[in-house]
Amino acid sequence: MKKPYETYNTFAPTEKMKYPFRFGKVKKPSEKRIKKWGGKHMTEYNVMYGYMTTPFCFPCSFTMYRFFHHVIWHFFMPQYFQKIHLRHTPVKHVDHQLDEKVPFREDLISCYMDFINVWVRPISMLMHRFNIFQGAKLSCEWFRYLCLVYHESYRMYCYSMTTTYRPKPTTKKVKALYAGDPHYMCVPSLHISIVCLCFSFYRMLFKREDFTEQEIEMWNKELFERAVDIGETVLYIKQHSVNCIPAALYMITRIVPELFTPEIAIEFISALFKNKTDISETERKKIQAHIIFTYERFLLEGAIEEDWMDPVTRWLDSYQSHVPFYADLENPEDKDRKQTENA
């Protein structure tokens, strides 16, 4: 028999609060399907299956239209408009001295570029494990979260675009990345936001949809470790600064608290560069300490703010960027400032 406070507890989270973007409940897959598809590693799922099925099945077809709209008009086009001077949003550098402690690793470009496939593979898994229609319902929920992240990031980019200094590349792949990316949207980092949203979303989904213990343990570990690997490459490839990471973690903590908590953020930060030998233990701790400090600063300042952006915009307005030694400078003012810092 339920106790009175259990029956009339108005403070308990409702189903809508726990799963605000849920499209509908799905049927549990057959044991045959679970046995066939449940034991595979996430990397064994073909990403092309996800690319080919998701845009053409209901309800994902409608959500995908909105998603592509965000990607094109809230990410790519504003940067290119800025580059060709059709847009005049302020652009600010956000480099930090600690960025110099992370070596430039062009060999990690493939891992960096995997940040799309890292969330397409689980979609392929859902389509196989549940069937296309049931898997599409769950995928639709993911795309709704993804659209929210792009929308909220765009709000920040409208206030101020941000960039970092990048070294001169030597490999074809990195040259192509640098040439094709205007590089004006660093704070918050969409790379960090998306990979952290991915593993935290599936932590929730695996538990809610009664995945097997084997699946939960294996896939949670794989998604988290891949998120950490990609998170490290944003610094290795010099596409972001250590300042871009806490801003991204803070944003998703505020906009999707049902998925991403401060405890999860600290877990992610603590795993960065943990097993890397090209960064000393002392420098690793300094990088982690800076990210945690900045993240907690945003959290504390944002606790009294209705809009998550307010602490970040105040920080941006007052921040003075460092000019790293590897900066391939074209602006004479930047060169003068670098010489002043070195002196």
C-alpha positions as CSV (number, residue, x, y, z in Angstrom):
1,M,0.0,0.0,0.0
2,K,1.3,3.4,-1.0
3,K,2.0,6.0,1.8
4,P,0.2,9.3,1.5
5,Y,3.4,11.2,0.6
6,E,4.1,8.7,-2.2
7,T,0.6,9.2,-3.6
8,Y,0.4,13.0,-3.4
9,N,4.0,14.0,-3.9
10,T,3.7,16.9,-6.3
11,F,7.5,17.4,-6.3
12,A,8.3,14.0,-8.0
13,P,9.5,14.4,-11.6
14,T,6.8,13.7,-14.1
15,E,7.3,11.5,-17.2
16,K,7.5,14.6,-19.3
17,M,10.2,16.2,-17.1
18,K,12.3,13.0,-17.2
19,Y,11.9,12.5,-20.9
20,P,11.0,15.9,-22.5
21,F,11.7,14.8,-26.0
22,R,10.4,11.3,-26.0
23,F,8.3,10.6,-29.1
24,G,6.5,7.6,-27.8
25,K,7.1,4.2,-26.1
26,V,8.6,1.4,-28.1
27,K,7.9,-2.3,-28.1
28,K,10.6,-4.5,-26.6
29,P,12.5,-6.4,-29.3
30,S,12.3,-10.1,-29.5
31,E,14.9,-12.3,-27.9
32,K,16.0,-13.4,-31.3
33,R,16.8,-9.8,-32.3
34,I,18.6,-9.1,-29.0
35,K,20.7,-12.2,-29.4
36,K,21.6,-11.4,-33.0
37,W,22.4,-7.7,-32.5
38,G,23.1,-7.2,-28.8
39,G,26.6,-8.7,-28.6
40,K,28.3,-6.6,-31.2
41,H,30.7,-3.8,-30.4
42,M,29.5,-0.3,-31.4
43,T,32.1,0.0,-34.1
44,E,30.7,-3.1,-35.8
45,Y,27.5,-1.4,-36.8
46,N,27.6,0.0,-40.3
47,V,27.2,3.8,-40.3
48,M,25.8,3.8,-43.8
49,Y,22.8,1.8,-42.6
50,G,22.0,4.7,-40.3
51,Y,22.6,7.3,-43.0
52,M,20.4,5.5,-45.5
53,T,17.4,4.6,-43.2
54,T,17.1,7.6,-40.8
55,P,16.1,10.3,-43.2
56,F,13.4,8.2,-44.9
57,C,11.5,6.7,-42.1
58,F,8.7,8.2,-39.9
59,P,9.0,10.1,-37.6
60,C,12.7,10.8,-38.2
61,S,12.0,12.3,-41.6
62,F,10.3,15.3,-40.0
63,T,12.9,15.8,-37.3
64,M,15.8,15.4,-39.8
65,Y,14.4,18.4,-41.8
66,R,14.7,20.5,-38.7
67,F,18.1,19.1,-37.8
68,F,19.5,19.9,-41.3
69,H,18.1,23.4,-41.0
70,H,20.0,23.9,-37.8
71,V,23.2,22.5,-39.2
72,I,23.1,24.7,-42.4
73,W,21.7,27.9,-41.1
74,H,22.9,27.9,-37.5
75,F,26.3,26.5,-38.0
76,F,27.8,26.6,-41.6
77,M,26.2,29.6,-43.2
78,P,26.8,32.1,-40.4
79,Q,30.5,31.2,-40.5
80,Y,30.8,31.6,-44.3
81,F,28.8,34.8,-44.2
82,Q,31.2,36.1,-41.7
83,K,34.2,35.0,-43.8
84,I,32.9,36.8,-46.9
85,H,31.9,39.9,-44.8
86,L,28.1,39.5,-45.3
87,R,27.9,39.1,-41.5
88,H,29.6,41.4,-38.9
89,T,29.4,39.6,-35.6
90,P,32.3,40.3,-33.3
91,V,35.0,37.6,-33.4
92,K,37.2,37.0,-30.3
93,H,40.2,34.7,-29.7
94,V,39.9,32.4,-26.7
95,D,43.4,30.8,-26.6
96,H,45.0,29.9,-23.2
97,Q,48.6,29.3,-22.2
98,L,47.8,25.6,-21.5
99,D,46.9,25.0,-25.1
100,E,50.7,25.0,-25.8
101,K,51.1,22.0,-23.5
102,V,49.1,19.8,-25.9
103,P,51.2,18.8,-28.9
104,F,49.9,19.4,-32.4
105,R,48.9,15.8,-33.6
106,E,47.9,15.8,-37.2
107,D,47.7,12.0,-37.2
108,L,44.6,12.2,-35.0
109,I,42.5,13.9,-37.7
110,S,40.4,10.8,-38.4
111,C,39.4,10.5,-34.7
112,Y,38.5,14.2,-34.7
113,M,36.3,13.8,-37.8
114,D,34.5,10.8,-36.2
115,F,32.3,13.0,-34.1
116,I,29.4,12.5,-36.5
117,N,29.8,8.7,-36.9
118,V,30.0,8.4,-33.1
119,W,26.3,9.1,-32.9
120,V,25.3,7.5,-36.2
121,R,26.5,4.1,-35.1
122,P,24.1,3.9,-32.1
123,I,21.3,4.8,-34.5
124,S,22.2,1.9,-36.7
125,M,22.2,-0.3,-33.6
126,L,18.7,0.9,-32.6
127,M,17.4,0.2,-36.2
128,H,18.8,-3.3,-36.1
129,R,17.9,-4.2,-32.5
130,F,14.3,-2.8,-32.4
131,N,13.4,-2.8,-36.2
132,I,13.4,0.4,-38.3
133,F,10.0,1.8,-37.1
134,Q,10.6,1.3,-33.4
135,G,14.2,2.4,-33.7
136,A,13.1,5.6,-35.6
137,K,11.1,6.6,-32.5
138,L,14.2,6.5,-30.3
139,S,16.3,8.2,-33.0
140,C,13.8,10.9,-33.2
141,E,14.2,11.6,-29.5
142,W,18.0,11.9,-30.1
143,F,17.6,14.3,-33.0
144,R,15.3,16.5,-30.9
145,Y,18.1,16.8,-28.3
146,L,20.6,17.5,-31.1
147,C,18.5,20.3,-32.5
148,L,18.4,21.9,-29.0
149,V,22.2,21.8,-28.7
150,Y,22.6,23.5,-32.2
151,H,19.9,26.1,-31.4
152,E,21.4,27.1,-28.0
153,S,25.0,27.2,-29.4
154,Y,23.8,29.4,-32.2
155,R,22.4,31.9,-29.6
156,M,25.9,32.2,-28.2
157,Y,27.5,32.5,-31.7
158,C,25.1,35.4,-32.4
159,Y,26.4,37.2,-29.4
160,S,30.0,36.7,-30.3
161,M,31.9,34.4,-32.6
162,T,35.0,32.8,-31.2
163,T,38.2,31.4,-32.7
164,T,41.6,30.1,-31.8
165,Y,45.1,30.4,-33.4
166,R,46.1,27.4,-35.4
167,P,49.5,26.2,-36.5
168,K,50.4,25.7,-40.1
169,P,49.3,22.2,-41.2
170,T,51.5,19.8,-43.2
171,T,49.2,16.9,-44.0
172,K,46.5,17.0,-46.7
173,K,43.6,16.1,-44.4
174,V,44.4,18.8,-41.9
175,K,45.0,21.3,-44.7
176,A,41.6,20.5,-46.1
177,L,40.0,20.8,-42.7
178,Y,41.6,24.2,-42.1
179,A,40.7,25.4,-45.6
180,G,37.0,24.3,-45.4
181,D,36.4,25.4,-41.8
182,P,36.1,29.2,-41.3
183,H,36.7,28.4,-37.6
184,Y,34.5,31.0,-35.9
185,M,32.4,28.9,-33.5
186,C,34.6,27.7,-30.7
187,V,32.7,28.7,-27.5
188,P,30.8,26.5,-26.8
189,S,32.5,23.6,-28.6
190,L,29.9,21.7,-30.6
191,H,32.3,18.8,-30.8
192,I,32.4,18.5,-27.0
193,S,28.7,19.2,-26.6
194,I,27.6,16.5,-29.1
195,V,29.9,13.7,-28.0
196,C,29.0,14.3,-24.3
197,L,25.3,14.5,-25.2
198,C,25.7,11.2,-27.0
199,F,27.1,9.0,-24.3
200,S,24.8,10.6,-21.6
201,F,21.7,10.2,-23.8
202,Y,22.4,6.5,-24.3
203,R,23.1,6.0,-20.6
204,M,19.5,7.1,-20.0
205,L,18.1,5.2,-23.0
206,F,19.8,1.9,-22.2
207,K,18.4,2.0,-18.7
208,R,14.9,3.2,-19.7
209,E,14.4,0.7,-22.5
210,D,15.7,-2.3,-20.4
211,F,18.8,-3.2,-22.4
212,T,20.7,-6.2,-21.1
213,E,23.4,-5.8,-18.5
214,Q,26.0,-6.9,-21.0
215,E,24.8,-4.4,-23.6
216,I,24.7,-1.6,-21.0
217,E,28.2,-2.2,-19.6
218,M,29.8,-2.7,-23.0
219,W,28.2,0.1,-24.9
220,N,28.3,2.7,-22.1
221,K,32.0,2.1,-21.8
222,E,32.6,2.3,-25.6
223,L,30.6,5.5,-26.1
224,F,32.2,7.2,-23.1
225,E,35.8,6.3,-24.2
226,R,35.2,7.4,-27.7
227,A,33.8,10.7,-26.5
228,V,36.9,11.2,-24.4
229,D,39.1,10.4,-27.4
230,I,37.3,12.9,-29.6
231,G,37.3,15.4,-26.8
232,E,41.1,15.2,-26.6
233,T,41.5,15.6,-30.4
234,V,39.9,19.1,-30.3
235,L,43.0,20.2,-28.5
236,Y,45.5,18.0,-30.4
237,I,44.2,19.3,-33.8
238,K,44.1,22.9,-32.4
239,Q,40.5,23.4,-33.4
240,H,39.6,24.5,-29.8
241,S,41.2,25.8,-26.6
242,V,40.9,24.5,-23.1
243,N,38.5,27.3,-22.6
244,C,36.0,25.9,-25.1
245,I,35.5,22.6,-23.2
246,P,34.1,24.0,-19.9
247,A,31.7,26.3,-21.8
248,A,30.3,23.3,-23.7
249,L,30.0,21.1,-20.6
250,Y,28.3,24.0,-18.8
251,M,25.8,24.6,-21.6
252,I,24.6,21.0,-21.8
253,T,24.4,20.8,-18.0
254,R,22.0,23.7,-18.0
255,I,19.9,22.8,-21.1
256,V,19.6,19.0,-20.6
257,P,19.9,18.5,-16.8
258,E,17.8,15.3,-17.1
259,L,20.8,13.8,-19.0
260,F,23.9,15.6,-18.1
261,T,24.9,16.4,-14.5
262,P,27.9,18.1,-12.9
263,E,29.0,14.7,-11.7
264,I,29.1,13.4,-15.3
265,A,31.0,16.5,-16.4
266,I,33.7,15.9,-13.8
267,E,33.9,12.3,-14.8
268,F,34.5,13.3,-18.4
269,I,37.1,16.0,-17.5
270,S,38.9,13.6,-15.2
271,A,39.3,11.1,-18.1
272,L,40.9,13.5,-20.5
273,F,44.5,12.6,-21.4
274,K,44.5,10.0,-18.6
275,N,46.3,7.4,-20.6
276,K,48.4,9.7,-22.9
277,T,52.2,9.6,-22.8
278,D,52.8,12.8,-24.9
279,I,51.5,15.0,-22.0
280,S,53.2,14.9,-18.6
281,E,51.2,14.1,-15.5
282,T,51.9,17.7,-14.2
283,E,50.5,19.3,-17.3
284,R,47.6,17.0,-17.5
285,K,46.5,17.9,-14.0
286,K,46.9,21.6,-14.8
287,I,44.7,21.2,-17.9
288,Q,42.1,19.3,-16.0
289,A,42.2,21.8,-13.0
290,H,41.6,24.7,-15.4
291,I,38.7,23.1,-17.1
292,I,37.1,22.1,-13.8
293,F,37.7,25.6,-12.3
294,T,36.1,27.3,-15.3
295,Y,33.2,24.9,-15.5
296,E,32.4,25.3,-11.8
297,R,32.7,29.1,-12.2
298,F,30.1,29.1,-14.9
299,L,27.9,26.8,-12.8
300,L,28.1,29.0,-9.7
301,E,27.6,32.3,-11.6
302,G,24.8,30.7,-13.6
303,A,22.9,29.4,-10.6
304,I,21.2,32.8,-10.1
305,E,20.7,33.5,-13.8
306,E,17.7,32.4,-15.9
307,D,19.7,32.3,-19.1
308,W,22.7,29.9,-19.2
309,M,24.5,32.3,-21.5
310,D,25.0,35.1,-19.0
311,P,28.1,33.8,-17.2
312,V,29.8,32.9,-20.5
313,T,29.1,36.2,-22.1
314,R,30.5,38.0,-19.1
315,W,33.6,35.9,-19.2
316,L,34.0,36.5,-23.0
317,D,33.7,40.2,-22.5
318,S,36.6,40.4,-20.0
319,Y,38.8,37.6,-21.4
320,Q,42.3,38.5,-22.8
321,S,43.5,35.8,-25.2
322,H,47.0,34.3,-25.1
323,V,48.9,34.1,-28.4
324,P,50.5,30.6,-28.6
325,F,54.0,30.0,-30.0
326,Y,52.6,27.9,-32.9
327,A,50.2,30.6,-34.1
328,D,50.4,31.2,-37.8
329,L,49.8,34.9,-37.6
330,E,48.7,37.1,-40.5
331,N,47.4,40.1,-38.5
332,P,50.2,42.6,-37.7
333,E,48.5,43.5,-34.4
334,D,48.6,39.8,-33.4
335,K,52.3,39.6,-34.2
336,D,53.0,42.7,-32.1
337,R,51.0,41.3,-29.2
338,K,52.9,38.0,-29.4
339,Q,56.3,39.8,-29.4
340,T,55.1,41.8,-26.3
341,E,54.1,38.6,-24.5
342,N,57.4,36.8,-25.3
343,A,59.3,39.9,-24.1
